[in-house]
Amino acid sequence: MKLLALDTSSEGCSAALFVDGEVIEKFEIAPRGHTRLLMPMLRELLAEQGLKPANLDALAFARGPGSFTGVRIATGVVQGLAWGLDLPVVPVSSLETVALGAIETLQISEGQGVAVAFDARMSEVYWGCFLNRSGLPELVGEERVCSPSKVALEPSVVEWAGAGQGWAFRDKMPAEVSNLITAVDDSLVPRAAWVARLAALKFSQGLVVPAEQAQPVYIRDEITWKKLPGRE
């Protein structure tokens, strides 16, 4: 199986190839460089592996939540490629990708929880809670956007770790949340390598969509979107 994954949903810009179980990634922190970097990354990855776009079986992308502009960049690129190559697309939650990274980097135990938080601006965070199930993140509840003071954990889970840059607001979170967190990595951002690994599994489960259904997920409602600076 050969799958190409990309992520521009945060300040990181990355592309990865999943080739028969092996993942090769290009990653760079470039808050305003996604448009400039992404396509060269894709071309270099394919060339280094001796592959052509026609050799791919599927495409994948981090669908958000995250940077509005970044999520739209990845969506546009993956839609264009999927249309041109007639390939299925696997959308992957950006929060889920970081949960996978946390399971590995923080060595999360089976059944332990990972609470992922991204800075959503406007004094809010994107929030998602996941359990480690055989090394993979399983969503508990729903992904949402809220103020740090409104975040909550699944009460049936005893041990939790925190991941994502939204944990910079830990001092604003409820004590009953903060006190349950045993470890935090607030440096983790979505990466295409994690997107690729999750997408390969979802592909095998048939969780694919055609190009026109590869849509970004902002979580914010339309009213909040219109309140962003520069929008009326």
VEXDREN-2710 file (C-alpha; in Angstrom, 1 decimal):
% VEXDREN-2710
k/r/px/py/pz
1/MET/0.0/0.0/0.0
2/LYS/1.2/3.5/-0.9
3/LEU/-0.4/6.5/0.8
4/LEU/0.6/10.2/0.7
5/ALA/-0.3/12.3/3.8
6/LEU/0.0/16.0/4.5
7/ASP/-0.5/18.4/7.3
8/THR/-0.6/22.1/7.5
9/SER/-3.1/22.5/10.4
10/SER/-0.6/24.2/12.8
11/GLU/2.7/26.0/12.6
12/GLY/4.3/22.8/11.3
13/CYS/4.3/21.9/7.7
14/SER/4.8/18.2/6.8
15/ALA/4.3/15.5/4.2
16/ALA/4.8/11.8/4.6
17/LEU/4.7/8.6/2.5
18/PHE/3.3/5.4/3.9
19/VAL/4.9/2.6/1.8
20/ASP/4.1/-0.9/2.7
21/GLY/4.2/-0.2/6.4
22/GLU/7.2/2.2/6.4
23/VAL/6.7/5.9/6.9
24/ILE/9.0/8.5/5.5
25/GLU/8.4/12.2/6.5
26/LYS/9.5/15.7/5.7
27/PHE/8.7/18.2/8.5
28/GLU/9.5/21.8/9.1
29/ILE/8.2/24.5/11.6
30/ALA/7.2/27.3/9.3
31/PRO/4.2/29.3/10.5
32/ARG/3.8/31.2/7.3
33/GLY/5.6/28.9/4.9
34/HIS/3.0/26.2/4.2
35/THR/2.2/27.3/0.6
36/ARG/5.8/27.6/-0.3
37/LEU/7.0/24.3/1.3
38/LEU/4.2/21.8/0.8
39/MET/4.4/21.0/-2.9
40/PRO/8.2/20.7/-3.0
41/MET/8.0/18.3/0.0
42/LEU/5.5/16.1/-1.9
43/ARG/7.6/16.1/-5.0
44/GLU/10.8/15.3/-3.1
45/LEU/9.2/12.5/-1.1
46/LEU/8.0/10.8/-4.3
47/ALA/11.2/11.3/-6.1
48/GLU/13.3/9.9/-3.3
49/GLN/11.2/6.7/-3.2
50/GLY/11.2/6.4/-7.0
51/LEU/7.4/6.8/-7.1
52/LYS/5.1/8.7/-9.3
53/PRO/1.7/10.1/-8.2
54/ALA/0.0/7.4/-10.3
55/ASN/1.6/4.8/-8.0
56/LEU/-0.4/6.0/-5.0
57/ASP/-3.4/4.1/-3.6
58/ALA/-4.8/6.9/-1.5
59/LEU/-4.2/10.4/-0.1
60/ALA/-4.7/11.6/3.5
61/PHE/-4.7/15.0/5.3
62/ALA/-5.1/16.5/8.7
63/ARG/-8.6/17.9/8.4
64/GLY/-8.5/20.1/11.5
65/PRO/-9.3/21.6/13.9
66/GLY/-6.4/24.0/13.8
67/SER/-5.3/27.1/11.9
68/PHE/-8.1/28.2/9.6
69/THR/-5.7/29.1/6.8
70/GLY/-3.5/26.1/7.3
71/VAL/-6.4/23.6/7.2
72/ARG/-7.7/25.2/4.0
73/ILE/-4.3/24.8/2.4
74/ALA/-4.1/21.1/3.0
75/THR/-7.7/20.6/2.0
76/GLY/-7.2/22.4/-1.3
77/VAL/-4.0/20.5/-2.2
78/VAL/-5.5/17.1/-1.3
79/GLN/-8.7/17.8/-3.2
80/GLY/-6.8/18.9/-6.3
81/LEU/-4.6/15.8/-6.2
82/ALA/-7.5/13.5/-5.6
83/TRP/-9.4/14.9/-8.5
84/GLY/-6.5/14.7/-10.9
85/LEU/-5.4/11.2/-9.8
86/ASP/-8.9/9.8/-9.1
87/LEU/-7.8/8.7/-5.7
88/PRO/-9.8/8.2/-2.4
89/VAL/-9.0/10.5/0.5
90/VAL/-8.7/9.7/4.2
91/PRO/-9.5/12.7/6.5
92/VAL/-7.8/12.5/9.9
93/SER/-8.5/14.6/13.0
94/SER/-5.6/16.9/13.8
95/LEU/-6.3/16.3/17.5
96/GLU/-6.1/12.5/17.0
97/THR/-2.7/12.8/15.3
98/VAL/-1.3/14.5/18.4
99/ALA/-2.9/11.9/20.6
100/LEU/-1.0/9.2/18.7
101/GLY/2.2/11.2/19.1
102/ALA/1.7/11.6/22.8
103/ILE/1.0/7.8/23.2
104/GLU/4.5/7.2/21.8
105/THR/6.5/10.1/23.2
106/LEU/5.0/10.0/26.7
107/GLN/4.8/6.2/26.7
108/ILE/1.1/6.2/27.6
109/SER/-0.1/2.9/29.1
110/GLU/-2.9/0.8/27.7
111/GLY/-6.2/2.4/28.9
112/GLN/-4.6/5.7/30.0
113/GLY/-6.1/8.9/28.7
114/VAL/-4.6/11.7/26.6
115/ALA/-6.2/15.1/26.7
116/VAL/-5.2/17.1/23.6
117/ALA/-5.4/20.9/23.6
118/PHE/-4.6/23.3/20.8
119/ASP/-4.6/27.1/21.1
120/ALA/-7.8/28.1/19.2
121/ARG/-7.2/31.9/19.7
122/MET/-9.9/34.2/21.1
123/SER/-9.1/32.8/24.6
124/GLU/-10.3/29.3/23.7
125/VAL/-8.8/25.9/23.1
126/TYR/-9.6/23.0/20.7
127/TRP/-10.1/20.0/23.1
128/GLY/-10.3/16.3/22.5
129/CYS/-9.9/13.3/24.9
130/PHE/-8.6/10.0/23.8
131/LEU/-7.8/6.6/25.3
132/ASN/-4.8/4.4/24.4
133/ARG/-6.3/1.3/22.8
134/SER/-3.5/-1.1/21.7
135/GLY/-1.3/1.8/20.9
136/LEU/-3.9/3.8/19.0
137/PRO/-6.0/6.8/20.2
138/GLU/-9.7/6.2/20.7
139/LEU/-11.9/9.4/21.0
140/VAL/-13.9/9.7/24.2
141/GLY/-16.9/12.1/23.8
142/GLU/-16.6/14.8/21.1
143/GLU/-14.0/17.2/19.9
144/ARG/-14.9/20.7/20.8
145/VAL/-13.8/24.3/21.2
146/CYS/-14.2/26.1/24.6
147/SER/-12.5/28.3/27.1
148/PRO/-9.8/26.6/29.1
149/SER/-12.0/27.0/32.2
150/LYS/-14.6/24.7/30.6
151/VAL/-12.5/21.7/29.6
152/ALA/-13.4/18.4/31.2
153/LEU/-12.1/14.8/31.4
154/GLU/-13.9/11.5/31.3
155/PRO/-14.4/10.6/35.0
156/SER/-14.0/6.9/34.6
157/VAL/-10.4/7.2/33.5
158/VAL/-7.9/7.5/36.4
159/GLU/-4.7/8.5/34.6
160/TRP/-4.3/11.3/32.1
161/ALA/-1.5/12.9/30.2
162/GLY/-1.8/16.2/28.4
163/ALA/-0.5/17.0/24.9
164/GLY/-0.5/20.0/22.5
165/GLN/0.3/23.7/22.7
166/GLY/-3.0/24.5/24.3
167/TRP/-1.6/23.2/27.6
168/ALA/0.2/26.5/27.9
169/PHE/-3.2/27.5/29.4
170/ARG/-3.1/24.9/32.1
171/ASP/-3.3/27.5/34.9
172/LYS/-6.7/28.5/33.5
173/MET/-8.1/25.0/33.5
174/PRO/-10.2/23.6/36.3
175/ALA/-8.3/22.1/39.2
176/GLU/-10.1/18.8/38.8
177/VAL/-8.6/18.5/35.3
178/SER/-5.1/19.8/36.0
179/ASN/-4.7/17.7/39.1
180/LEU/-5.3/14.5/37.2
181/ILE/-2.6/15.2/34.6
182/THR/0.5/13.2/35.3
183/ALA/2.6/14.4/32.3
184/VAL/2.4/17.1/29.7
185/ASP/4.1/17.7/26.4
186/ASP/3.0/21.1/25.2
187/SER/5.4/21.1/22.3
188/LEU/3.6/18.5/20.2
189/VAL/2.0/19.6/16.9
190/PRO/0.3/17.5/14.2
191/ARG/2.7/15.7/11.9
192/ALA/2.1/14.0/8.6
193/ALA/3.8/10.8/9.8
194/TRP/1.1/10.4/12.4
195/VAL/-1.6/11.3/9.8
196/ALA/-0.2/8.6/7.5
197/ARG/-0.2/5.9/10.1
198/LEU/-3.7/6.6/11.2
199/ALA/-4.9/7.0/7.6
200/ALA/-3.4/3.6/6.6
201/LEU/-5.6/1.9/9.3
202/LYS/-8.7/3.9/8.4
203/PHE/-8.1/3.1/4.7
204/SER/-8.1/-0.6/5.5
205/GLN/-11.4/-0.1/7.3
206/GLY/-12.9/1.6/4.3
207/LEU/-13.1/5.1/5.9
208/VAL/-12.4/7.0/2.7
209/VAL/-14.2/9.8/0.9
210/PRO/-14.1/11.1/-2.7
211/ALA/-12.3/14.4/-3.4
212/GLU/-15.5/16.5/-3.1
213/GLN/-16.1/15.2/0.4
214/ALA/-12.6/15.9/1.7
215/GLN/-13.6/18.9/3.8
216/PRO/-12.0/20.8/6.6
217/VAL/-13.3/20.6/10.2
218/TYR/-13.2/23.9/12.0
219/ILE/-15.4/23.0/15.0
220/ARG/-16.2/26.7/15.5
221/ASP/-19.7/27.7/14.4
222/GLU/-20.4/30.3/11.7
223/ILE/-21.1/33.1/14.1
224/THR/-17.7/32.7/15.9
225/TRP/-16.0/32.5/12.5
226/LYS/-17.5/35.9/11.5
227/LYS/-16.1/37.4/14.7
228/LEU/-12.5/36.7/13.7
229/PRO/-10.5/39.9/13.1
230/GLY/-10.9/41.3/9.6
231/ARG/-14.2/39.5/9.0
232/GLU/-17.7/40.9/9.0
END
